[in-house]
Amino acid sequence: MSRDDRHALVLGASGFIGRHLVLALGQAGVRVSTANRSRESYQRLARWLAGRGHDQVPADLRVDFAKASLIDDECDGVTEVYNCAGAFRFGMSVDEARHANVDSVRTVVEFAARLPRLRRLVQVSGYRVGGQDSGPWSEARRRETYRALGAYEASRVEADAVFRDLATRLGVPWSIVNPASVIGDSATGESDQYLGLASNVKDLWHGSLPALPGNGQTFVPVVAVDHLARFMALLPLDAATERAAYWLLDDDTPALPDLLTLVAQHYGVKAPRARVPVSLLKRLPRRLTRADPETLTFLSADRYPTESAHAFAARNRLTMPDTATTVRRWADHLAAHRFGDAPSGDRRFTNPGGIRTFELGEADAPTVVLPGLPVNADTWAPVVAAAGHARAVDLPGLGMSAGRHGDWPSWLTALVTGAGARHLVGHSIGAAAAVEAASTHPTAVERLTLVSPFFLQAHPPRGVGWTHLTRRYLSRTTPAALAGRLTGTTGPANALRPAVADLRRGAVAATTARLLAATANPRWRAELRDKLRRYPGHVHVVVGSHDPLSEEGRSLLDTLPHATVTVVAEAGHHPQLTHPEDVAQLIGEQAYR
């Protein structure tokens, strides 16, 4: 079959695997139709494809798994069907799981049997469920399987058997892929699945994983989603793949404790020293393991028959991406998107000066926001988006960035000279960082916007020097309490949730407390004023009317030939929280276009 003759229909096209498959098929020049439950689902898919440079929009067909016809639109020209539909969710009832994963397979196979030009039906199964006996199940076997494995995995096991049995009886040409744990794109790490292995990675990030599960033989293999998609897209081209199942995974995936240790090292956090045997995990109560019992069946020393998949990939010159690199990129994407709590927006980790740094907004934008204390880049996300051509980065040791205060000089140098920061927007402690960078690189930093620059304002209260109490408060505060303390109202509480999450992670609260104490240091305040006085570029100072400049600060600015001051009415020390539109407009007026 030539590529020009192909017309693919993808079920489950808006899902994680389905989206990447549609992209892979489109990039291969295949005509694609997608079966979607709603117009909104299709539009999300189209936007996702466009965001990855693929403007060839697939056809939108409406699917209803409750109807025997499945799709009422014309499908006679379809040559291959990919079934990526189904429910990947733990905690379902047996009836719910069977309806989503077994009954739907029956409907898909019967639908495929009616297609006059069909050359292949490709089913996505799973590495733990593939290869089952394809004969009809007795009621006793069904009860035992669901009792032993739980509703989700048992439904996938039953679906695998039903698919092969029914497709063979109806004469449908089929292929099965049994992927391992599907992780992010090998180039970007992109993933929006947060179950299973991703939940262990989340616990590592937050420092809440008490022990590493399993031992040196516990094998939870992985595969990059884009590699899986490319593999699937090639199957209908090879007659030898008919009535064949392929286990797609990296045989060299490190044992689970080693895999999690690899992620911990990349995150710069400590991996737990303790290891808990799988047999013990299965006996412990859920309140201690914090793991869904259904996930524990995946913790196994089993190995899988991957030879045919390797041979097929070799014939088609399809190389599996390096797993360790993919895992690191996937882990970065999960953390940058806060494990689903911040799913949208351009968010990433960069490495200026060798410091792992979180950044959001337009990559390489010349306008860079350096947030203050005790907040983070996320509190500036609405401002950055509205200002345009801007990004916000967490300072070393704060927010989601690694490092410490001592890394500022090399980090700021790399940010300015290597990452193209020409307009620095410094808020509070970030204003100090901005002035330090401008002092060291006065020709590279062309413009400063200083929002609530503490060294030009009144001295902080004596309490900021009590670092132990400050750290204790910050590590235990709530979004509502922090909002009240910073702005006098609980209105910004939701915007502060990411900042509170960061303050509870690692040493962020301690670093914040030390830097807050440093803002009271008269010598540092004087040094910053002196450096600002010598800076030759444009300076724009933004303060809230409830948090004004000191007389000393105002006098200094009056001596600068290129300095302006804007007072935001009814704002305090954090105008980005209470008056984001005003701050965005002020920054946007100074931004580079």
C-alpha positions in Angstrom: 0.0 0.0 0.0 1.4 3.4 -1.0 1.2 6.4 1.4 -1.0 8.2 -1.2 -3.7 5.5 -0.9 -3.9 5.7 2.9 -6.9 7.2 4.8 -6.6 6.7 8.5 -9.3 7.0 11.1 -8.2 7.6 14.7 -10.5 6.9 17.6 -9.5 8.5 20.8 -7.7 11.2 18.8 -7.9 13.9 21.5 -6.2 11.6 24.1 -2.5 11.6 24.9 -1.5 8.8 22.5 -4.1 9.7 19.9 -2.9 13.3 19.5 0.6 12.2 18.8 -0.6 9.5 16.4 -2.6 12.1 14.4 0.5 14.2 14.3 2.8 11.3 13.2 0.3 10.2 10.5 0.0 13.8 9.2 3.7 14.2 9.1 3.9 11.0 7.1 1.5 12.5 4.5 -1.4 10.2 5.4 -4.9 11.5 5.1 -6.5 11.5 8.6 -10.0 11.6 9.9 -10.6 11.8 13.7 -13.5 10.5 15.6 -14.5 12.9 18.3 -17.2 13.0 20.9 -17.8 16.7 20.5 -16.9 19.7 18.4 -15.1 21.2 21.3 -12.9 18.1 21.6 -12.0 18.4 18.0 -11.2 22.1 18.3 -8.8 21.3 21.1 -7.1 18.8 19.0 -6.8 21.2 16.0 -5.3 23.9 18.3 -2.8 21.3 19.7 -1.7 20.3 16.2 -1.4 23.9 15.1 0.8 24.6 18.1 3.2 22.0 16.9 3.4 23.4 13.4 0.9 21.0 11.8 -1.8 23.1 10.1 -3.2 20.3 8.0 -6.5 19.9 9.9 -7.9 16.3 10.0 -11.5 15.7 9.2 -13.9 15.9 12.2 -16.3 12.9 12.5 -18.7 12.4 15.4 -18.4 9.2 17.4 -20.9 7.7 19.9 -19.7 4.4 21.5 -23.3 3.8 22.8 -24.5 3.4 19.2 -23.9 0.2 17.3 -23.1 2.2 14.2 -20.4 4.1 16.1 -20.0 6.7 13.4 -22.7 7.9 11.1 -20.5 9.9 8.8 -19.2 8.4 5.5 -16.2 6.1 6.2 -16.1 3.9 3.1 -12.7 5.3 2.0 -11.0 4.5 5.3 -8.1 2.1 4.9 -6.8 1.9 8.5 -8.4 2.4 11.9 -6.4 3.1 15.1 -8.2 2.5 18.3 -6.7 4.7 21.0 -10.0 5.1 22.8 -10.7 3.8 26.3 -10.5 4.9 29.9 -7.1 5.1 31.7 -8.3 5.6 35.2 -8.0 3.7 38.5 -10.8 3.3 40.9 -13.5 2.6 38.4 -16.3 0.1 39.1 -16.3 -3.2 37.2 -19.3 -2.1 35.1 -17.8 1.3 34.3 -14.4 -0.3 33.3 -16.0 -3.0 31.2 -18.2 -0.5 29.4 -15.3 1.9 28.6 -12.7 -0.7 27.7 -14.4 -3.9 26.7 -17.8 -3.0 25.2 -16.1 -0.2 23.2 -13.6 -2.6 21.7 -16.5 -4.9 20.5 -18.2 -1.9 18.9 -14.9 -0.8 17.2 -14.2 -4.3 15.7 -17.7 -4.6 14.4 -17.5 -1.2 12.9 -14.2 -2.0 11.2 -15.6 -5.2 9.8 -18.1 -3.1 7.8 -15.4 -0.9 6.1 -15.0 -2.1 2.5 -11.4 -0.8 2.0 -10.0 -1.6 5.4 -6.5 -3.0 5.4 -5.6 -2.8 9.1 -7.2 -2.2 12.5 -4.6 -1.3 15.0 -5.5 -1.7 18.7 -3.6 -0.1 21.6 -3.5 -2.6 24.4 -0.8 -2.7 27.2 2.4 -4.4 28.1 0.9 -6.1 31.2 -2.3 -7.2 29.5 -1.3 -8.4 26.0 -0.9 -12.0 24.9 -4.0 -13.3 26.7 -5.9 -16.4 25.6 -8.4 -15.1 23.0 -11.2 -17.5 23.6 -14.4 -16.5 25.3 -14.2 -16.0 29.1 -16.3 -17.9 31.5 -18.1 -15.9 34.2 -15.8 -17.5 36.8 -12.7 -16.4 35.0 -14.0 -12.9 34.7 -14.8 -12.6 38.4 -11.4 -14.0 39.4 -9.5 -11.7 37.0 -11.3 -8.6 38.1 -10.8 -9.5 41.8 -7.1 -10.1 41.3 -6.2 -7.2 39.1 -8.7 -4.5 39.8 -11.2 -3.1 37.4 -8.9 -1.1 35.1 -6.2 -3.6 34.4 -8.7 -6.5 34.2 -10.9 -4.6 31.7 -7.8 -4.1 29.5 -6.9 -7.8 29.8 -10.5 -8.8 28.8 -10.5 -6.2 26.0 -7.3 -7.7 24.5 -8.9 -11.1 24.4 -12.2 -9.9 23.0 -10.4 -7.9 20.3 -8.3 -10.8 19.0 -11.2 -13.2 19.2 -13.8 -11.0 17.5 -11.4 -9.5 14.9 -10.3 -13.0 13.8 -13.8 -14.4 13.6 -15.0 -11.4 11.6 -12.0 -11.5 9.2 -10.7 -8.1 10.2 -6.9 -7.6 9.6 -5.5 -6.5 12.9 -2.3 -5.5 14.7 -1.8 -4.9 18.4 0.6 -2.6 20.1 1.3 -3.3 23.8 3.1 -0.2 25.0 4.9 0.1 28.3 4.3 3.1 30.6 3.9 5.9 28.0 5.9 9.0 29.0 6.5 12.3 27.4 7.7 13.3 23.9 11.3 12.5 23.5 12.2 16.0 22.3 10.0 18.1 24.6 9.0 15.8 27.4 5.4 16.9 26.9 2.8 14.8 28.7 -0.6 15.4 30.3 -0.9 12.0 32.0 -0.2 12.1 35.8 -1.1 8.6 36.9 1.1 5.7 37.7 4.9 6.5 37.4 4.2 10.2 37.1 2.7 10.2 40.6 6.0 8.8 42.0 7.8 11.6 40.2 5.5 14.2 41.7 6.1 12.8 45.2 9.9 13.1 44.6 9.5 16.7 43.5 7.6 17.6 46.6 9.8 15.6 48.9 6.9 13.4 50.0 8.1 10.0 48.7 9.0 8.2 52.0 10.7 5.2 50.3 11.6 3.9 46.9 9.2 1.1 45.8 10.6 -2.3 44.8 14.1 -3.6 44.4 16.7 -4.0 41.7 14.5 -6.4 39.8 11.3 -4.3 39.8 10.8 -3.4 36.2 8.4 -0.7 35.1 9.5 0.0 31.5 8.8 3.1 29.6 8.4 4.3 26.0 8.3 7.8 24.6 4.9 8.8 23.2 6.2 10.1 19.9 8.2 6.9 19.3 5.0 4.9 20.0 3.1 7.0 17.5 5.6 6.6 14.7 5.8 2.9 15.3 2.0 2.6 15.0 1.8 4.7 11.9 4.1 2.3 10.1 2.3 -0.9 10.9 -0.3 -0.9 8.0 2.6 -0.6 5.5 4.0 -4.0 6.3 1.9 -7.1 5.5 3.9 -9.1 8.0 2.4 -7.2 10.9 -1.1 -8.5 10.3 -2.4 -10.6 13.2 0.8 -9.7 15.2 1.2 -8.1 18.6 4.2 -5.9 19.5 5.5 -5.1 22.9 7.0 -1.6 22.7 9.3 -0.7 25.5 13.0 -0.1 26.3 14.4 -3.4 27.7 17.1 -1.3 29.3 14.8 0.9 31.4 16.5 1.1 34.8 14.9 -0.8 37.7 12.2 1.3 39.3 14.3 2.5 42.3 17.1 3.4 39.9 14.7 5.2 37.6 13.3 7.3 40.4 16.9 8.0 41.6 17.8 9.2 38.2 14.8 11.7 38.3 15.8 12.8 41.9 19.3 13.6 40.8 18.0 15.6 37.8 15.7 17.5 40.1 18.5 18.1 42.6 16.5 16.5 45.4 17.5 13.6 47.7 16.1 10.2 46.8 14.8 8.2 49.7 17.4 5.8 51.1 14.8 3.2 52.2 13.3 0.7 49.8 10.1 -1.1 50.3 9.6 -4.6 48.8 6.6 -5.0 46.5 5.3 -7.9 48.7 5.2 -5.5 51.7 3.7 -2.7 49.7 0.8 -4.9 48.7 0.1 -5.7 52.4 0.4 -2.2 53.8 -2.8 -0.1 54.1 -3.5 2.5 51.5 -3.2 5.3 54.1 0.5 4.5 54.5 1.4 3.7 50.8 -0.8 6.5 49.4 -1.0 4.3 46.3 -4.1 3.0 44.5 -4.0 -0.8 45.0 -4.6 -1.2 41.3 -1.2 0.4 40.5 0.7 -2.2 42.6 0.1 -5.0 40.0 2.4 -3.0 37.7 5.3 -3.5 40.2 6.8 -6.7 38.8 10.1 -8.3 37.8 8.5 -9.7 34.6 10.1 -9.2 31.2 8.4 -9.0 27.9 8.8 -10.4 24.4 10.1 -7.4 22.5 12.1 -9.1 19.8 9.5 -8.7 17.1 9.1 -5.0 17.8 12.8 -4.5 17.7 13.0 -6.3 14.4 10.1 -4.3 12.9 11.7 -1.0 14.0 15.0 -2.0 12.6 13.4 -2.9 9.2 11.9 0.6 9.1 15.0 2.4 10.5 13.0 3.6 13.5 15.4 4.2 16.4 14.1 4.3 20.0 15.1 7.6 21.7 17.5 7.5 24.6 15.4 6.6 27.6 17.4 8.5 30.3 17.2 11.7 28.2 13.5 11.2 27.6 12.8 10.6 31.3 14.7 13.8 32.2 12.7 15.9 29.7 9.5 14.3 30.8 10.3 15.0 34.4 11.0 18.6 33.6 7.7 19.0 31.7 5.7 17.4 34.6 7.3 19.8 37.2 7.1 22.8 34.9 3.4 22.3 34.5 3.0 21.5 38.2 1.8 18.0 37.5 -1.4 19.2 36.0 -2.1 22.1 38.2 -0.7 24.5 35.6 -1.4 22.7 32.3 -1.5 25.6 30.0 1.0 28.3 29.0 4.6 28.2 27.8 6.5 26.9 30.8 10.0 25.3 30.9 13.3 24.8 32.7 16.4 26.5 31.4 20.0 26.3 32.5 21.6 29.8 32.7 25.0 29.6 34.4 24.5 25.9 35.0 21.6 26.7 37.4 18.4 24.8 36.8 15.9 27.7 36.3 12.1 27.8 35.9 10.8 30.2 33.3 7.4 31.0 31.9 6.3 33.2 29.1 7.8 33.8 25.7 11.1 32.0 25.3 14.1 34.3 24.7 12.0 37.4 25.2 14.2 40.4 26.0 11.9 41.6 28.8 12.5 39.4 31.9 10.7 39.6 35.2 12.6 38.8 38.4 9.9 38.1 41.0 10.1 39.3 44.6 9.5 37.6 48.0 7.8 35.4 49.0 6.1 34.9 45.6 7.3 33.3 42.4 7.2 33.5 38.6 3.7 32.1 38.6 2.3 35.1 40.4 3.5 37.2 37.4 2.1 34.9 34.7 -1.0 37.1 34.0 1.2 40.2 33.8 3.7 38.5 31.5 0.9 37.3 29.2 -0.8 40.7 29.0 2.5 42.6 28.5 3.6 40.5 25.6 7.2 39.6 24.5 8.1 38.9 28.1 9.0 36.1 30.4 9.4 35.6 34.2 12.1 33.5 35.9 12.4 32.2 39.4 15.6 33.5 41.1 18.1 30.8 42.2 16.8 28.9 45.2 13.3 30.4 45.0 10.1 29.2 43.3 11.0 26.2 41.3 14.6 27.1 40.5 17.6 25.4 42.0 20.7 27.1 43.3 21.2 29.7 46.1 21.9 33.4 46.6 25.6 32.9 46.1 24.8 31.9 42.5 23.4 35.3 41.6 26.5 36.7 39.9 27.1 33.9 37.5 23.4 33.3 37.0 22.7 37.0 36.2 25.6 37.2 33.8 24.4 34.2 31.9 20.8 35.5 31.9 21.9 38.8 30.4 24.8 37.9 28.2 23.6 34.4 27.1 19.9 34.4 27.4 19.3 37.9 25.9 17.7 39.7 28.8 17.9 43.4 27.9 14.9 44.8 29.9 15.0 43.6 33.5 11.8 44.0 35.5 12.7 43.5 39.1 10.1 43.2 41.9 11.2 43.7 45.5 14.2 41.4 46.0 14.1 40.9 42.2 14.8 44.6 41.9 18.1 44.1 43.8 19.0 41.3 41.3 18.1 43.6 38.4 20.3 46.4 39.7 23.2 43.9 40.4 23.0 42.7 36.8 22.8 46.2 35.4 25.8 47.3 37.4 27.9 44.4 36.1 26.6 44.7 32.5 25.5 48.3 32.0 25.6 48.1 28.2 23.8 44.8 28.0 21.0 45.8 30.3 19.4 48.6 28.4 16.4 49.3 30.6 15.3 48.7 34.2 11.8 48.6 35.6 11.9 48.3 39.4 8.6 47.4 41.0 8.5 48.0 44.8 12.3 48.3 45.1 12.8 47.7 48.9 16.1 49.6 49.0 14.3 52.8 47.9 11.5 52.3 50.4 11.1 52.3 54.2 13.0 49.8 56.2 11.1 46.5 56.8 9.9 45.7 60.3 12.3 44.2 62.8 10.5 40.9 62.6 12.0 40.0 59.2 15.3 39.3 60.9 13.7 36.4 62.8 14.5 33.9 60.1 13.5 30.8 62.0 10.0 32.1 62.7 9.7 33.4 59.2 10.7 30.1 57.7 8.3 28.3 60.0 5.5 30.6 59.0 6.2 30.4 55.3 6.4 26.7 55.2 3.0 26.3 56.9 1.0 29.2 55.6 -2.1 28.8 53.4 -2.9 30.8 50.2 -5.6 32.7 51.9 -3.4 33.6 54.9 -0.5 34.6 52.7 -2.8 36.7 50.5 -4.1 38.5 53.6 -0.6 39.3 54.8 0.7 40.5 51.4 -2.4 42.4 50.2 -4.8 42.8 53.1 -7.4 40.7 51.3 -7.9 37.1 50.4 -8.8 38.0 46.8 -5.4 36.8 45.4 -5.4 33.5 47.3 -5.9 31.4 44.2 -3.0 33.2 42.4 -0.8 32.4 45.4 -1.4 28.6 45.4 1.7 27.9 43.3 3.9 30.1 45.6 2.6 28.4 48.7 3.3 25.0 47.1 6.9 26.1 46.4 7.4 27.4 49.9 6.6 23.9 51.3 9.2 22.3 49.0 12.8 21.7 50.0 14.7 24.7 51.3 12.6 27.4 49.5 11.1 28.7 52.7 14.5 28.9 54.4 16.1 30.7 51.5 13.1 33.1 51.4 13.5 33.8 55.1 17.2 34.6 54.8 16.7 36.9 51.8 13.8 38.7 53.6 16.2 39.3 56.5 18.9 40.6 54.1 16.5 43.3 52.9 17.0 45.0 56.2 20.8 45.1 55.9 21.7 48.8 55.7 25.0 48.1 53.9 23.4 46.1 51.1 20.6 48.7 50.7 23.3 51.5 50.4 25.3 49.4 47.9 22.2 48.9 45.7 21.4 52.6 45.8 24.9 53.5 44.8 24.9 51.0 41.9 21.6 52.3 40.7 23.0 55.9 40.9 25.8 54.9 38.5 23.6 53.0 36.0 23.4 55.0 32.7 20.3 53.4 31.3 16.6 54.1 31.5 15.0 53.4 34.9 11.3 53.2 35.6 10.2 52.7 39.2 6.7 51.5 39.9 5.3 51.6 43.5 1.9 51.3 45.1 0.3 54.3 46.7 0.1 52.3 50.0 3.8 51.4 49.7 5.6 54.6 48.7 9.2 55.5 48.1 11.2 56.8 51.1 12.4 60.4 51.0 15.9 59.0 50.4 14.7 56.9 47.5 12.8 59.7 45.9 15.8 62.1 46.2 18.0 59.6 44.5 15.7 59.1 41.6 15.4 62.9 41.2 19.1 62.9 40.4 18.9 60.3 37.6 18.5 61.9 34.2 16.6 58.9 32.7 14.4 57.9 35.7 10.6 58.0 35.9 8.2 57.0 38.7 4.7 55.7 38.4 2.4 55.3 41.5 -0.3 52.7 41.2 -3.3 53.9 43.1 -4.6 51.7 46.0 -1.8 49.2 45.5 0.7 47.9 48.0 4.0 46.1 47.8 2.6 43.4 45.4 0.7 45.4 42.6 1.1 42.4 40.3 -1.4 40.6 42.5 -3.9 43.4 43.1 -3.5 45.5 39.9 -2.1 43.1 37.2 -3.6 45.0 34.3 -2.0 48.3 35.4 1.4 46.6 35.9 1.2 44.8 32.6 0.5 48.0 30.7 3.4 49.8 32.4 5.8 46.9 31.5 4.4 46.6 28.0 5.0 50.2 27.3 8.7 49.6 27.9 8.9 46.2 26.3 10.9 45.5 23.2 8.8 44.7 20.1 
